[in-house]
Amino acid sequence: MITQLNKTEDVLWTISYEQEVVENKQLRKDTDDIIQRIKDLPPSRERSLSITKLQEGVMWLGMDLKRLGEANPYPSSKDASTGATIEPTADNLKL
């Protein structure tokens, strides 16, 4: 069980490790769904920027999973012997 103080609102959060991981993963999926909805619209500079920022948000949630100690979903990402192979996203996001 993780207990932390929210500095902006002085609220005490109590959430389990598992809940944090599940919430992070769900937020990543929900954000990807929004990205796909934007991609279904006619393109514009503003929509492209929106997609970029949402993709950045997905990346930061992935970094939060790393902070929580989740195993690296891309074990060969730093192995040069795998050549030009790029693994799909671990959580099947379309990004």
N, CA, C and O atoms as CSV, one atom per row, in Angstrom:
chain,resi,resn,atom,element,x,y,z
A,1,MET,N,N,0.850,-1.173,0.000
A,1,MET,CA,C,0.000,0.000,0.000
A,1,MET,C,C,0.891,1.230,0.000
A,1,MET,O,O,1.806,1.339,0.817
A,2,ILE,N,N,0.629,2.155,-0.911
A,2,ILE,CA,C,1.414,3.377,-1.016
A,2,ILE,C,C,0.593,4.527,-0.463
A,2,ILE,O,O,-0.563,4.714,-0.844
A,3,THR,N,N,1.187,5.291,0.429
A,3,THR,CA,C,0.525,6.474,0.964
A,3,THR,C,C,1.402,7.663,0.647
A,3,THR,O,O,2.589,7.667,0.972
A,4,GLN,N,N,0.827,8.674,0.014
A,4,GLN,CA,C,1.599,9.859,-0.300
A,4,GLN,C,C,0.714,11.093,-0.167
A,4,GLN,O,O,-0.511,11.017,-0.267
A,5,LEU,N,N,1.362,12.223,0.061
A,5,LEU,CA,C,0.661,13.485,0.236
A,5,LEU,C,C,0.631,14.220,-1.086
A,5,LEU,O,O,1.676,14.439,-1.700
A,6,ASN,N,N,-0.553,14.603,-1.533
A,6,ASN,CA,C,-0.700,15.415,-2.726
A,6,ASN,C,C,-0.370,16.856,-2.331
A,6,ASN,O,O,-1.122,17.478,-1.582
A,7,LYS,N,N,0.740,17.385,-2.827
A,7,LYS,CA,C,1.240,18.681,-2.387
A,7,LYS,C,C,0.341,19.848,-2.773
A,7,LYS,O,O,0.353,20.875,-2.095
A,8,THR,N,N,-0.433,19.720,-3.833
A,8,THR,CA,C,-1.261,20.835,-4.270
A,8,THR,C,C,-2.554,20.970,-3.467
A,8,THR,O,O,-3.082,22.073,-3.329
A,9,GLU,N,N,-3.060,19.877,-2.945
A,9,GLU,CA,C,-4.345,19.927,-2.254
A,9,GLU,C,C,-4.277,19.435,-0.813
A,9,GLU,O,O,-5.294,19.396,-0.121
A,10,ASP,N,N,-3.093,19.062,-0.362
A,10,ASP,CA,C,-2.925,18.505,0.979
A,10,ASP,C,C,-3.878,17.337,1.230
A,10,ASP,O,O,-4.490,17.233,2.293
A,11,VAL,N,N,-3.990,16.466,0.234
A,11,VAL,CA,C,-4.838,15.284,0.324
A,11,VAL,C,C,-3.930,14.076,0.500
A,11,VAL,O,O,-2.906,13.967,-0.175
A,12,LEU,N,N,-4.287,13.188,1.378
A,12,LEU,CA,C,-3.520,11.973,1.590
A,12,LEU,C,C,-4.067,10.883,0.671
A,12,LEU,O,O,-5.245,10.535,0.754
A,13,TRP,N,N,-3.214,10.340,-0.208
A,13,TRP,CA,C,-3.605,9.292,-1.136
A,13,TRP,C,C,-3.188,7.945,-0.579
A,13,TRP,O,O,-2.055,7.778,-0.127
A,14,THR,N,N,-4.086,6.998,-0.608
A,14,THR,CA,C,-3.745,5.628,-0.255
A,14,THR,C,C,-4.184,4.754,-1.419
A,14,THR,O,O,-5.374,4.598,-1.691
A,15,ILE,N,N,-3.188,4.186,-2.101
A,15,ILE,CA,C,-3.469,3.371,-3.279
A,15,ILE,C,C,-2.435,2.250,-3.321
A,15,ILE,O,O,-1.260,2.463,-3.022
A,16,SER,N,N,-2.878,1.076,-3.687
A,16,SER,CA,C,-1.949,-0.051,-3.749
A,16,SER,C,C,-1.093,0.058,-5.004
A,16,SER,O,O,-1.449,0.741,-5.964
A,17,TYR,N,N,0.029,-0.623,-4.975
A,17,TYR,CA,C,0.927,-0.684,-6.129
A,17,TYR,C,C,0.171,-1.192,-7.351
A,17,TYR,O,O,0.275,-0.619,-8.435
A,18,GLU,N,N,-0.586,-2.265,-7.171
A,18,GLU,CA,C,-1.334,-2.859,-8.274
A,18,GLU,C,C,-2.334,-1.873,-8.859
A,18,GLU,O,O,-2.492,-1.787,-10.077
A,19,GLN,N,N,-3.015,-1.120,-7.978
A,19,GLN,CA,C,-3.982,-0.127,-8.457
A,19,GLN,C,C,-3.285,0.955,-9.285
A,19,GLN,O,O,-3.796,1.384,-10.320
A,20,GLU,N,N,-2.113,1.388,-8.818
A,20,GLU,CA,C,-1.370,2.408,-9.558
A,20,GLU,C,C,-0.984,1.913,-10.941
A,20,GLU,O,O,-1.124,2.638,-11.927
A,21,VAL,N,N,-0.499,0.681,-11.017
A,21,VAL,CA,C,-0.094,0.118,-12.304
A,21,VAL,C,C,-1.304,-0.006,-13.227
A,21,VAL,O,O,-1.241,0.382,-14.393
A,22,VAL,N,N,-2.401,-0.545,-12.706
A,22,VAL,CA,C,-3.609,-0.714,-13.517
A,22,VAL,C,C,-4.129,0.641,-13.998
A,22,VAL,O,O,-4.496,0.782,-15.165
A,23,GLU,N,N,-4.163,1.634,-13.114
A,23,GLU,CA,C,-4.645,2.967,-13.499
A,23,GLU,C,C,-3.751,3.582,-14.582
A,23,GLU,O,O,-4.248,4.157,-15.550
A,24,ASN,N,N,-2.433,3.457,-14.413
A,24,ASN,CA,C,-1.507,3.995,-15.421
A,24,ASN,C,C,-1.744,3.345,-16.774
A,24,ASN,O,O,-1.802,4.028,-17.797
A,25,LYS,N,N,-1.880,2.030,-16.777
A,25,LYS,CA,C,-2.087,1.317,-18.037
A,25,LYS,C,C,-3.429,1.687,-18.671
A,25,LYS,O,O,-3.528,1.820,-19.890
A,26,GLN,N,N,-4.456,1.853,-17.841
A,26,GLN,CA,C,-5.763,2.244,-18.374
A,26,GLN,C,C,-5.716,3.655,-18.957
A,26,GLN,O,O,-6.302,3.918,-20.007
A,27,LEU,N,N,-5.019,4.559,-18.273
A,27,LEU,CA,C,-4.871,5.926,-18.789
A,27,LEU,C,C,-4.136,5.921,-20.127
A,27,LEU,O,O,-4.495,6.672,-21.034
A,28,ARG,N,N,-3.107,5.080,-20.255
A,28,ARG,CA,C,-2.390,4.975,-21.529
A,28,ARG,C,C,-3.334,4.500,-22.637
A,28,ARG,O,O,-3.302,5.026,-23.749
A,29,LYS,N,N,-4.172,3.509,-22.333
A,29,LYS,CA,C,-5.109,3.001,-23.331
A,29,LYS,C,C,-6.157,4.057,-23.684
A,29,LYS,O,O,-6.462,4.262,-24.859
A,30,ASP,N,N,-6.706,4.724,-22.673
A,30,ASP,CA,C,-7.716,5.751,-22.912
A,30,ASP,C,C,-7.152,6.890,-23.761
A,30,ASP,O,O,-7.827,7.404,-24.653
A,31,THR,N,N,-5.914,7.276,-23.475
A,31,THR,CA,C,-5.282,8.353,-24.236
A,31,THR,C,C,-5.065,7.915,-25.678
A,31,THR,O,O,-5.259,8.706,-26.601
A,32,ASP,N,N,-4.664,6.666,-25.879
A,32,ASP,CA,C,-4.491,6.168,-27.242
A,32,ASP,C,C,-5.823,6.165,-27.992
A,32,ASP,O,O,-5.855,6.459,-29.187
A,33,ASP,N,N,-6.911,5.841,-27.316
A,33,ASP,CA,C,-8.231,5.884,-27.954
A,33,ASP,C,C,-8.556,7.305,-28.426
A,33,ASP,O,O,-9.120,7.491,-29.504
A,34,ILE,N,N,-8.203,8.292,-27.623
A,34,ILE,CA,C,-8.435,9.693,-28.015
A,34,ILE,C,C,-7.573,10.052,-29.221
A,34,ILE,O,O,-8.035,10.727,-30.141
A,35,ILE,N,N,-6.324,9.601,-29.214
A,35,ILE,CA,C,-5.436,9.848,-30.357
A,35,ILE,C,C,-6.057,9.286,-31.626
A,35,ILE,O,O,-6.047,9.948,-32.664
A,36,GLN,N,N,-6.597,8.073,-31.558
A,36,GLN,CA,C,-7.202,7.449,-32.740
A,36,GLN,C,C,-8.431,8.230,-33.207
A,36,GLN,O,O,-8.672,8.334,-34.409
A,37,ARG,N,N,-9.202,8.772,-32.283
A,37,ARG,CA,C,-10.366,9.592,-32.654
A,37,ARG,C,C,-9.930,10.857,-33.378
A,37,ARG,O,O,-10.561,11.268,-34.353
A,38,ILE,N,N,-8.855,11.475,-32.905
A,38,ILE,CA,C,-8.346,12.685,-33.561
A,38,ILE,C,C,-7.857,12.345,-34.964
A,38,ILE,O,O,-8.072,13.112,-35.902
A,39,LYS,N,N,-7.201,11.197,-35.109
A,39,LYS,CA,C,-6.674,10.794,-36.419
A,39,LYS,C,C,-7.783,10.537,-37.434
A,39,LYS,O,O,-7.541,10.585,-38.640
A,40,ASP,N,N,-9.005,10.263,-36.953
A,40,ASP,CA,C,-10.144,10.043,-37.849
A,40,ASP,C,C,-10.692,11.352,-38.410
A,40,ASP,O,O,-11.489,11.333,-39.347
A,41,LEU,N,N,-10.280,12.480,-37.855
A,41,LEU,CA,C,-10.739,13.794,-38.318
A,41,LEU,C,C,-9.831,14.310,-39.426
A,41,LEU,O,O,-8.705,13.836,-39.574
A,42,PRO,N,N,-10.311,15.279,-40.208
A,42,PRO,CA,C,-9.441,15.872,-41.230
A,42,PRO,C,C,-8.199,16.479,-40.559
A,42,PRO,O,O,-8.303,17.078,-39.489
A,43,PRO,N,N,-7.030,16.324,-41.185
A,43,PRO,CA,C,-5.796,16.800,-40.557
A,43,PRO,C,C,-5.719,18.326,-40.474
A,43,PRO,O,O,-6.226,19.042,-41.337
A,44,SER,N,N,-5.075,18.790,-39.423
A,44,SER,CA,C,-4.763,20.217,-39.278
A,44,SER,C,C,-3.528,20.317,-38.396
A,44,SER,O,O,-3.176,19.369,-37.694
A,45,ARG,N,N,-2.884,21.450,-38.436
A,45,ARG,CA,C,-1.699,21.648,-37.611
A,45,ARG,C,C,-2.052,21.476,-36.136
A,45,ARG,O,O,-1.314,20.839,-35.386
A,46,GLU,N,N,-3.175,22.044,-35.730
A,46,GLU,CA,C,-3.591,21.979,-34.330
A,46,GLU,C,C,-3.857,20.540,-33.892
A,46,GLU,O,O,-3.513,20.152,-32.775
A,47,ARG,N,N,-4.467,19.756,-34.769
A,47,ARG,CA,C,-4.732,18.353,-34.426
A,47,ARG,C,C,-3.424,17.563,-34.365
A,47,ARG,O,O,-3.262,16.692,-33.510
A,48,SER,N,N,-2.498,17.867,-35.267
A,48,SER,CA,C,-1.193,17.202,-35.229
A,48,SER,C,C,-0.477,17.505,-33.920
A,48,SER,O,O,0.122,16.614,-33.318
A,49,LEU,N,N,-0.535,18.744,-33.483
A,49,LEU,CA,C,0.083,19.114,-32.212
A,49,LEU,C,C,-0.620,18.418,-31.048
A,49,LEU,O,O,0.028,17.990,-30.093
A,50,SER,N,N,-1.940,18.308,-31.130
A,50,SER,CA,C,-2.687,17.600,-30.083
A,50,SER,C,C,-2.248,16.147,-29.999
A,50,SER,O,O,-2.050,15.614,-28.907
A,51,ILE,N,N,-2.098,15.510,-31.147
A,51,ILE,CA,C,-1.655,14.111,-31.173
A,51,ILE,C,C,-0.269,13.989,-30.556
A,51,ILE,O,O,-0.015,13.088,-29.757
A,52,THR,N,N,0.628,14.902,-30.929
A,52,THR,CA,C,1.990,14.860,-30.391
A,52,THR,C,C,1.992,14.980,-28.874
A,52,THR,O,O,2.700,14.239,-28.191
A,53,LYS,N,N,1.207,15.903,-28.348
A,53,LYS,CA,C,1.178,16.107,-26.890
A,53,LYS,C,C,0.547,14.919,-26.181
A,53,LYS,O,O,0.989,14.541,-25.096
A,54,LEU,N,N,-0.476,14.329,-26.777
A,54,LEU,CA,C,-1.083,13.141,-26.166
A,54,LEU,C,C,-0.105,11.966,-26.192
A,54,LEU,O,O,-0.026,11.201,-25.231
A,55,GLN,N,N,0.647,11.820,-27.301
A,55,GLN,CA,C,1.669,10.777,-27.361
A,55,GLN,C,C,2.725,11.012,-26.288
A,55,GLN,O,O,3.220,10.061,-25.683
A,56,GLU,N,N,3.065,12.253,-26.055
A,56,GLU,CA,C,4.021,12.587,-24.998
A,56,GLU,C,C,3.463,12.176,-23.632
A,56,GLU,O,O,4.199,11.667,-22.787
A,57,GLY,N,N,2.178,12.396,-23.421
A,57,GLY,CA,C,1.541,11.990,-22.177
A,57,GLY,C,C,1.601,10.480,-21.977
A,57,GLY,O,O,1.844,10.004,-20.868
A,58,VAL,N,N,1.378,9.725,-23.058
A,58,VAL,CA,C,1.477,8.262,-22.987
A,58,VAL,C,C,2.901,7.864,-22.606
A,58,VAL,O,O,3.110,6.948,-21.810
A,59,MET,N,N,3.886,8.571,-23.192
A,59,MET,CA,C,5.284,8.276,-22.878
A,59,MET,C,C,5.574,8.534,-21.400
A,59,MET,O,O,6.236,7.725,-20.749
A,60,TRP,N,N,5.084,9.655,-20.866
A,60,TRP,CA,C,5.340,9.965,-19.457
A,60,TRP,C,C,4.655,8.978,-18.524
A,60,TRP,O,O,5.193,8.651,-17.467
A,61,LEU,N,N,3.467,8.497,-18.904
A,61,LEU,CA,C,2.826,7.457,-18.098
A,61,LEU,C,C,3.640,6.170,-18.145
A,61,LEU,O,O,3.688,5.429,-17.163
A,62,GLY,N,N,4.281,5.900,-19.278
A,62,GLY,CA,C,5.188,4.765,-19.365
A,62,GLY,C,C,6.388,4.943,-18.447
A,62,GLY,O,O,6.850,3.987,-17.823
A,63,MET,N,N,6.892,6.178,-18.367
A,63,MET,CA,C,8.005,6.461,-17.459
A,63,MET,C,C,7.562,6.295,-16.007
A,63,MET,O,O,8.354,5.897,-15.153
A,64,ASP,N,N,6.308,6.597,-15.733
A,64,ASP,CA,C,5.798,6.403,-14.377
A,64,ASP,C,C,5.729,4.915,-14.042
A,64,ASP,O,O,5.995,4.520,-12.907
A,65,LEU,N,N,5.371,4.086,-15.033
A,65,LEU,CA,C,5.398,2.638,-14.816
A,65,LEU,C,C,6.824,2.185,-14.498
A,65,LEU,O,O,7.036,1.316,-13.652
A,66,LYS,N,N,7.789,2.782,-15.184
A,66,LYS,CA,C,9.191,2.463,-14.895
A,66,LYS,C,C,9.539,2.858,-13.460
A,66,LYS,O,O,10.222,2.115,-12.757
A,67,ARG,N,N,9.068,4.027,-13.030
A,67,ARG,CA,C,9.314,4.487,-11.666
A,67,ARG,C,C,8.737,3.503,-10.658
A,67,ARG,O,O,9.322,3.267,-9.600
A,68,LEU,N,N,7.595,2.937,-10.992
A,68,LEU,CA,C,6.944,1.978,-10.107
A,68,LEU,C,C,7.642,0.624,-10.103
A,68,LEU,O,O,7.319,-0.248,-9.296
A,69,GLY,N,N,8.601,0.455,-11.012
A,69,GLY,CA,C,9.370,-0.781,-11.027
A,69,GLY,C,C,8.817,-1.861,-11.935
A,69,GLY,O,O,9.178,-3.030,-11.794
A,70,GLU,N,N,7.956,-1.495,-12.856
A,70,GLU,CA,C,7.453,-2.473,-13.808
A,70,GLU,C,C,8.600,-2.983,-14.667
A,70,GLU,O,O,9.514,-2.229,-15.002
A,71,ALA,N,N,8.552,-4.247,-15.018
A,71,ALA,CA,C,9.600,-4.829,-15.864
A,71,ALA,C,C,9.629,-4.134,-17.222
A,71,ALA,O,O,8.593,-3.701,-17.725
A,72,ASN,N,N,10.816,-4.031,-17.810
A,72,ASN,CA,C,10.970,-3.415,-19.124
A,72,ASN,C,C,10.213,-4.239,-20.160
A,72,ASN,O,O,10.547,-5.404,-20.374
A,73,PRO,N,N,9.195,-3.659,-20.812
A,73,PRO,CA,C,8.426,-4.416,-21.793
A,73,PRO,C,C,9.171,-4.580,-23.118
A,73,PRO,O,O,8.701,-5.285,-24.011
A,74,TYR,N,N,10.334,-3.931,-23.248
A,74,TYR,CA,C,11.116,-3.992,-24.480
A,74,TYR,C,C,12.532,-4.489,-24.161
A,74,TYR,O,O,13.487,-3.718,-24.248
A,75,PRO,N,N,12.675,-5.748,-23.797
A,75,PRO,CA,C,13.975,-6.239,-23.335
A,75,PRO,C,C,15.085,-6.135,-24.371
A,75,PRO,O,O,16.255,-6.035,-24.001
A,76,SER,N,N,14.755,-6.154,-25.652
A,76,SER,CA,C,15.809,-6.085,-26.665
A,76,SER,C,C,16.016,-4.673,-27.200
A,76,SER,O,O,16.734,-4.485,-28.182
A,77,SER,N,N,15.402,-3.686,-26.574
A,77,SER,CA,C,15.485,-2.320,-27.093
A,77,SER,C,C,16.892,-1.746,-27.065
A,77,SER,O,O,17.190,-0.827,-27.828
A,78,LYS,N,N,17.758,-2.258,-26.213
A,78,LYS,CA,C,19.132,-1.756,-26.135
A,78,LYS,C,C,20.140,-2.781,-26.644
A,78,LYS,O,O,21.342,-2.656,-26.406
A,79,ASP,N,N,19.640,-3.789,-27.344
A,79,ASP,CA,C,20.496,-4.845,-27.865
A,79,ASP,C,C,20.711,-4.621,-29.354
A,79,ASP,O,O,19.821,-4.878,-30.165
A,80,ALA,N,N,21.903,-4.139,-29.708
A,80,ALA,CA,C,22.202,-3.812,-31.102
A,80,ALA,C,C,22.169,-5.037,-32.015
A,80,ALA,O,O,21.990,-4.899,-33.225
A,81,SER,N,N,22.337,-6.221,-31.455
A,81,SER,CA,C,22.352,-7.430,-32.280
A,81,SER,C,C,20.975,-7.760,-32.863
A,81,SER,O,O,20.873,-8.614,-33.743
A,82,THR,N,N,19.915,-7.097,-32.387
A,82,THR,CA,C,18.575,-7.349,-32.931
A,82,THR,C,C,18.349,-6.603,-34.236
A,82,THR,O,O,17.294,-6.736,-34.855
A,83,GLY,N,N,19.337,-5.818,-34.657
A,83,GLY,CA,C,19.254,-5.123,-35.940
A,83,GLY,C,C,18.182,-4.052,-35.953
A,83,GLY,O,O,18.038,-3.288,-34.999
A,84,ALA,N,N,17.437,-4.003,-37.035
A,84,ALA,CA,C,16.427,-2.966,-37.220
A,84,ALA,C,C,15.058,-3.388,-36.699
A,84,ALA,O,O,14.057,-2.739,-37.002
A,85,THR,N,N,15.001,-4.452,-35.929
A,85,THR,CA,C,13.732,-4.928,-35.381
A,85,THR,C,C,13.210,-3.944,-34.341
A,85,THR,O,O,13.915,-3.581,-33.400
A,86,ILE,N,N,11.974,-3.523,-34.526
A,86,ILE,CA,C,11.322,-2.636,-33.564
A,86,ILE,C,C,10.098,-3.362,-33.035
A,86,ILE,O,O,9.206,-3.745,-33.791
A,87,GLU,N,N,10.073,-3.543,-31.725
A,87,GLU,CA,C,8.966,-4.261,-31.105
A,87,GLU,C,C,7.721,-3.373,-31.069
A,87,GLU,O,O,7.843,-2.156,-30.927
A,88,PRO,N,N,6.517,-3.963,-31.194
A,88,PRO,CA,C,5.292,-3.171,-31.046
A,88,PRO,C,C,5.152,-2.713,-29.597
A,88,PRO,O,O,5.839,-3.217,-28.709
A,89,THR,N,N,4.266,-1.764,-29.370
A,89,THR,CA,C,4.083,-1.309,-27.987
A,89,THR,C,C,3.608,-2.473,-27.142
A,89,THR,O,O,2.831,-3.312,-27.599
A,90,ALA,N,N,4.076,-2.517,-25.917
A,90,ALA,CA,C,3.782,-3.626,-25.022
A,90,ALA,C,C,2.299,-3.741,-24.719
A,90,ALA,O,O,1.781,-4.837,-24.510
A,91,ASP,N,N,1.613,-2.590,-24.697
A,91,ASP,CA,C,0.189,-2.622,-24.372
A,91,ASP,C,C,-0.689,-2.475,-25.604
A,91,ASP,O,O,-1.852,-2.082,-25.513
A,92,ASN,N,N,-0.108,-2.800,-26.772
A,92,ASN,CA,C,-0.836,-2.822,-28.059
A,92,ASN,C,C,-1.458,-1.481,-28.434
A,92,ASN,O,O,-2.517,-1.440,-29.062
A,93,LEU,N,N,-0.807,-0.390,-28.053
A,93,LEU,CA,C,-1.310,0.920,-28.451
A,93,LEU,C,C,-1.039,1.134,-29.931
A,93,LEU,O,O,-0.072,0.599,-30.473
A,94,LYS,N,N,-1.885,1.912,-30.583
A,94,LYS,CA,C,-1.713,2.179,-32.011
A,94,LYS,C,C,-0.872,3.422,-32.249
A,94,LYS,O,O,-0.215,3.540,-33.283
A,95,LEU,N,N,-0.888,4.337,-31.310
A,95,LEU,CA,C,-0.172,5.599,-31.418
A,95,LEU,C,C,-0.038,6.013,-32.843
A,95,LEU,O,O,0.542,7.061,-33.129
